[in-house]
Amino acid sequence: MQAKPTKSVNVELEKAIDRLLKEVMKDPNATITDKTKVIDRALKLEAIKQKMDEPDEASGFDDDD
């Protein structure tokens, strides 16, 4: 029996979104649209991370039968 590979979010992606969020929020010239787009990306990443942590979420997709 083969062990399932551990799923995780790309660390570089997390760092890039975190850095972008900090930069855009500090930028006085950034529009509210710019800021909300970056916030949306950060929230989507967190949602993906939470889904990956749920043990039964999408378990049927990895079946090779």
Backbone bond lengths (Angstrom), bond angles and torsions (degrees), N, CA, C in turn:
res aa  C-N    CA-C-N  psi(-1)  N-CA   C-N-CA  omega(-1)  CA-C   N-CA-C  phi
1 M - - - 1.452 - - 1.524 108.60 -
2 Q 1.282 114.90 134.91 1.459 121.02 -177.52 1.522 110.59 -95.24
3 A 1.324 116.05 136.17 1.468 120.37 177.95 1.518 108.93 -75.22
4 K 1.326 116.04 142.07 1.459 120.43 178.12 1.526 109.45 -73.40
5 P 1.328 117.12 137.52 1.475 118.57 178.02 1.522 110.30 -66.61
6 T 1.303 114.80 146.17 1.458 120.51 178.15 1.520 109.24 -74.15
7 K 1.319 115.69 130.11 1.459 120.46 179.25 1.512 109.06 -94.97
8 S 1.320 115.57 138.46 1.456 119.90 176.41 1.525 108.77 -153.62
9 V 1.292 114.47 159.78 1.454 120.78 178.71 1.528 107.95 -80.97
10 N 1.305 116.20 143.10 1.454 122.37 178.73 1.532 109.31 -57.41
11 V 1.316 115.78 123.72 1.463 121.64 -177.66 1.529 111.02 -62.80
12 E 1.319 116.71 -38.85 1.469 120.27 179.80 1.526 110.73 -64.74
13 L 1.328 116.84 -36.74 1.456 120.51 176.94 1.518 110.87 -64.30
14 E 1.330 116.22 -44.42 1.469 120.19 177.82 1.516 111.21 -59.15
15 K 1.319 116.53 -45.21 1.468 121.23 -179.71 1.531 110.92 -63.64
16 A 1.326 116.71 -41.77 1.458 120.49 -178.66 1.528 111.28 -64.63
17 I 1.329 117.01 -43.30 1.463 120.12 179.51 1.526 110.16 -67.01
18 D 1.320 116.99 -40.09 1.467 120.50 178.17 1.526 110.94 -62.07
19 R 1.321 115.47 -45.01 1.477 120.45 179.84 1.530 110.49 -64.48
20 L 1.333 116.58 -44.07 1.463 121.15 179.24 1.522 111.23 -61.86
21 L 1.324 116.47 -41.94 1.461 120.90 178.95 1.530 110.74 -60.21
22 K 1.317 116.87 -46.13 1.466 120.85 179.88 1.527 111.92 -64.28
23 E 1.331 115.87 -43.15 1.461 119.69 -178.49 1.527 112.26 -66.02
24 V 1.320 116.21 -44.61 1.466 119.55 -177.59 1.527 110.88 -67.80
25 M 1.303 117.75 -39.05 1.459 120.16 -179.36 1.533 111.74 -67.00
26 K 1.316 117.60 -30.26 1.468 121.07 179.25 1.527 112.56 -83.30
27 D 1.335 116.65 -19.24 1.456 121.39 -175.94 1.533 110.74 -74.03
28 P 1.341 117.45 114.93 1.464 119.37 -179.57 1.533 112.96 -70.08
29 N 1.326 117.22 -18.42 1.460 120.86 -179.83 1.532 113.54 -91.37
30 A 1.325 117.29 -6.18 1.465 120.61 179.97 1.523 109.45 -71.17
31 T 1.311 115.21 136.00 1.468 119.76 179.95 1.525 109.69 -79.38
32 I 1.312 116.11 166.33 1.456 120.52 177.04 1.530 109.77 -63.19
33 T 1.317 117.32 -32.16 1.467 121.58 177.39 1.515 110.59 -64.99
34 D 1.331 116.82 -43.79 1.460 121.04 177.53 1.523 110.80 -59.58
35 K 1.320 115.17 -45.07 1.457 120.23 -177.75 1.525 111.98 -66.18
36 T 1.336 116.56 -41.78 1.459 118.85 -178.85 1.527 111.74 -70.14
37 K 1.317 118.11 -31.40 1.467 120.68 176.73 1.528 110.90 -64.27
38 V 1.323 116.22 -42.27 1.463 120.03 179.95 1.525 110.25 -69.58
39 I 1.315 117.09 -40.24 1.469 120.45 176.76 1.528 109.63 -61.26
40 D 1.321 117.19 -41.92 1.460 121.73 179.27 1.528 110.92 -60.83
41 R 1.310 117.29 -43.00 1.470 121.00 178.09 1.528 111.10 -61.88
42 A 1.320 116.23 -43.36 1.462 120.15 179.80 1.525 111.20 -64.48
43 L 1.328 116.66 -40.93 1.467 120.63 178.53 1.532 111.64 -66.72
44 K 1.321 117.26 -38.75 1.461 120.30 177.76 1.523 111.09 -64.91
45 L 1.312 116.63 -38.78 1.462 120.22 177.58 1.525 110.39 -63.36
46 E 1.312 116.90 -43.16 1.472 120.27 177.95 1.526 111.17 -63.27
47 A 1.319 117.38 -38.75 1.467 120.89 178.69 1.529 110.38 -64.64
48 I 1.315 116.75 -40.61 1.464 120.88 177.63 1.518 110.25 -63.53
49 K 1.325 116.87 -43.34 1.463 120.20 179.63 1.527 111.10 -62.16
50 Q 1.322 117.28 -39.97 1.463 120.81 179.10 1.518 110.89 -66.79
51 K 1.332 117.62 -40.61 1.462 121.37 178.00 1.524 110.46 -62.57
52 M 1.314 116.88 -38.70 1.459 120.90 -179.35 1.519 111.27 -67.76
53 D 1.323 117.75 -27.78 1.453 121.90 -179.43 1.527 112.99 -79.94
54 E 1.336 117.09 -17.28 1.459 120.64 179.57 1.525 108.39 -76.37
55 P 1.331 117.68 124.22 1.466 120.70 -173.22 1.527 114.60 -67.10
56 D 1.305 119.39 -34.20 1.456 121.19 -175.58 1.514 113.69 -97.67
57 E 1.281 118.06 -3.82 1.460 121.56 -176.05 1.524 110.46 -67.38
58 A 1.309 116.29 121.82 1.478 123.57 176.15 1.513 112.46 58.59
59 S 1.331 118.08 30.21 1.456 120.30 -178.29 1.518 112.49 -66.08
60 G 1.309 119.17 -25.59 1.449 122.27 -179.37 1.512 114.13 -73.83
61 F 1.300 118.97 -13.48 1.459 121.21 -177.10 1.519 112.98 -77.91
62 D 1.319 118.83 -19.30 1.457 121.53 -176.96 1.522 112.79 -93.95
63 D 1.322 119.17 1.61 1.461 121.92 -179.50 1.518 110.20 -69.89
64 D 1.315 115.64 128.54 1.475 121.23 -179.53 1.523 111.56 -103.36
65 D 1.301 118.90 18.28 1.464 121.80 -176.75 1.492 113.02 -69.43
